[in-house]
Amino acid sequence: EGDVLPVKKPQRRRVVVGRDVEVGAGSCIDRGSWRDTSIGAHTKMDNLVQVGHNVVIGVGCLLCADVALGGSATLGDYCVLGG
């Protein structure tokens, strides 16, 4: 009767992790759907950090526990986020 059901878009891109990146326990990095999800070199992610699909994180960032970056967000270089 005209109902439109949601259709899942495949996540076929990559997660690209730079040099000397640390990812804490229980963190999740979603692979990209239209561009790669990218974590810049020397970035440190604490426990329980959520990185959505297509996110780009710059170089030397610090993401403290419980931070969440929504899909397609872009974070510049040397940013600090607290949860």
N, C-alpha and C positions, 0 to 999 in steps of 0.2 A: 504494500500500500504506500509506496513512495518512501518508506523508511530507508535512510542511508546508513549503512553500518561502517564503523571505522575500519580502515585498511592499514595494516602495519607496514611501514616503510623499512626495508632491510637496511641494517647498519653495515655497510660493506667497506668503509674506509678503515684506516689504521689508527693506532695510538703510537705516536712518536715520542720517545723519552730521551731527553738530552743527557749529556755526560754529567756524572756525579749527582744525579737526582736521587733523593731519598723519598720513599713512599711508606708511610706508617701503617701499622696493623689495622685491618678493617676498612681501609680506604678503597674507593672504587673509582675507576677511570673508564668512562664509556667510550667505545669506539665511535668514530665519526660516521655521519650519514652522507654529507655532501662535501666535507673537507676532513682532513685528518685531525684528530684531537692531538694537541701538541703540548708537551711540558718542556720548558726551556732548561738549558744547562744550569747546574748548581742550585736548582730549586729544591726546597725542603718542604715536604708535606707531613704533618703530624698524623696521629691516629684519627680514623673516622672522617676523613675528608672525602667529599663527593665532587667529582669533576664530570659535568655533563657532556653529552656528545657535541662534537665540533668546537670545543673550547680550545683557546690558544692562551697558554700561560707563558709569560716572558722569562727572561734570564734572571736568576738569583732571587726568586720570590720565596717568601716564607708564608705557608698556610697552616695556621694553628688548628688544633682539634675542633671538630664539628663544623668546619667551614664547608659551604656548598656553593659551587659555581654552576649556575643554570646553563642549559644548552646554548651553544653558539656565543657565549660570552668571550670577551678578549680582555686579558689582564696584561698590563705593561710590564716592563723590566723593574726589578728591585722593589716590588710591592710587598707589603705585609698585611695579612688579613687575620683577624681574631674571630673565634667562633662564639 
